[in-house]
Amino acid sequence: MPATEAFRPRPANVALAVGFALAGCLAGAFYHPAPWRPFGLWAYLLTLLIALALALRENRPFGVLVVTAAGFAGYLLLGYQPSLNFWVPAFAFISVAAREGRARIGGGTALLAAVIALSGVCGRLPWPVVAVQALIVPAVACTVGLTQRRLAERNAELRRLTALLDQQQRREARRAVLDERFRIARELHDTISQHMTIVTLQAGLAEYVFFTDPPSARRALGTAAAAGRESLEELRRLLVVLRTYDLGDPSGPENPADPVPDDLLAGVDRIPELAERLEAAGLHVEVRFAGERRPLHPGVELCAYRVVQEALTNVVKHSGSATAEVTVRYLDDELQVIVLDRGGPLSATSTAGSGHGLIGMRERAKIWHGSLTAGTRPEGGFQVRLGLPLGQTATAADP
């Protein structure tokens, strides 16, 4: 603590000191019964010294106690009546009990008891009264001071816990930002991967048959152009999401878990459209729906769509199969999605457990408390099975 702040008293302590000084001087001036000496210059000076020292009782508690006790003792030995100066050392000792260590509290107790006893002796009180007074005043002052100490310690602990809570909230906000960025990166991967696969295959086909089969080449280029436009549209939607939910600000939005507007997210209803686009890449996809179709949480819809998209993209890239099946079942408490690849000459199912696409699909399922299994079938081919809980459980999991 800087020296200037060490001796800068609080306004409340200054007011208390001035109040004791004025009250002590007025009481001594208008009330001086025998056998006490009439108030004189030394009485006024000692009263002011004793009272005004209280202004520093929180800055230098033990020193203020020594000054007030010594001043009050000298005041009594000069023959002046105790008046309100009797209470000043007791107030000083309250600060000692609230702020100092055990050794100084013990020394302060003895010092206060001695000066209170001296006051009783100078006032010619009976010895039992002197003894009780010398015990009770320090005991009460110590109790008040220790209560203040405990209250100050609790307030300090509350401030510490508040600061820790604020830091934790900031860390959680930063983590939420990073998690959201990872999710958007996954969206970009799924979007670009599926469309660029179609563009690459169709562009290669167009190059291969450019001179031998111009109509087929034109159809392939048209399909590639359509896939490119769809990719740009998906990217536009993601950019709208980014602008709507500012990820650069760790404090916002107000609720990062709120779903984005429905028209910006792909859903289960767009799976047939996805199948039609893959027809141009040479993959026939049969889409079946079972159960009572109903609106779902946009995040669940997007999760199901992206898993189907990634699974079908893997079929196009790795399997060489000409057909695939997608089954979407609406159960009472779960949405089941099964993508079946019957296998082909280029099947790459040996990489089923380690591909980044499958890792991303499993992470998507985990976000929505779901499960995803993927593996080869005994009769040949490859199967991806996704299960997403519905109802009250269909809420995003904590990262």
Secondary structure, 3 states (H helix, E strand, C coil): CCHHHHCCCCHHHHHHHHHHHHHHHHHHHHCCCCCCCCCCHHHHHHHHHHHHHHHHCCCCHHHHHHHHHHHHHHHHHCCCCCHHHHHHHHHHHHHHHHHCCHHHHHHHHHHHHHHHHHHHHHCCCCHHHHHHHHHHHHHHHHHHHHHHHHHHHHHHHHHHHHHHHHHHHHHHHHHHHHHHHHHHHHHHHHHHHHHHHHHHHHHHHHHHCCCCCHHHHHHHHHHHHHHHHHHHHHHHHHHHHHHHCCCCCCCCCCCCCCCCCHHHCCCHHHHHHHHHHHHCCCCEEEEEEEECCCCCCHHHHHHHHHHHHHHHHHHHHHHCCCEEEEEEEECCCEEEEEEEECCCCCCCHHHCCCCHHHHHHHHHHHHCCCEEEEEECCCCCEEEEEEEECHHHCCCCCC
